[in-house]
Amino acid sequence: MMMPSLFISHGAPDLVLHDLPARRFLSGYGAELPAPSAICVISAHYAGAQPLVTTGPAPRTVHDFGGFDPALYTLRYPAPGAPALAARLIAACADAGLQVFADAQGGFDHGVWCPLLLMYPAAAVPVVALSVCPRRDAAWHFALGRALAPLRAEGVLVIGSGALTHNLYEVRPPAGFDEAPAWVDAFADWVGERLAAQDEAALLDYRTQAPHAADNHPSSEHLLPFHVALGAAGPGWCATRLHRSVTYRALRMDAFRFDS
């Protein structure tokens, strides 16, 4: 069974509490996919100088944020870990010349558990989290994703969890959705256009080619999961936009599906 790879914009942690378009989309989308054998989530909030993958049998739920509704801190996502998948992932990356390190103590941050709580609320599917490396560029993360592509044939669902636009200096609470500024939409629309054109080179060079790239991504960690998910689609990929909406004014919550 060949699974797609996905890019999901997870937004703020309180996405799981509010009746927003992105929440409604995620709450129904897991049922539209074939049942995965396991899930690998590349989270924008799991970041370091070296690529890490969780290898524990029961990773903890990490509440890696502050100042939100107290109800968020009571939530848990007790999905089992997948040590065997983590070992396969490390080996697949080594075959591609990429070194990924085991993280036996790593847990599931909100970039992992927020979307999965909505997509797979039973928390029955084994999960591993894979980190991004903000010091590395988009092309390196694309290559990391390409190394994961064979796992999709084993029923593994690869999810990049970040944000299509992410400038926290421009967000405007309270939670809700509204129209984004023109410079936010310009960047998001450019990504959609380049995906439709299968313009891989431009997407990897987004810092130079995309309009308002630095305004939408002052730092890169929230878009790097997109490049991993795109790479995981393998050669000859095609993209489908699954969802588009805005929250907190400056966060485009778009989601994409990638297939071979």
Secondary structure, DSSP 8 states (H G I E B T S, - for coil): ----EEEEE--SGGGGTS--HHHHHHHHHGGGS---SEEEEEEEEEE-SS-EEE--SS--B-----SS-GGGGG--------HHHHHHHHHHHHHTT---EEETT--B-HHHHHHHHHH-TT--S-EEEEEE-TTS-HHHHHHHHHHHGGGGGGTEEEEEEE-SS--GGG---SS------HHHHHHHHHHHHHHHTT-HHHHHTHHHHSTTHHHH-SSSTTTHHHHHHHHHT-TT-EEEEEE--EETTTEE--EEEEE-
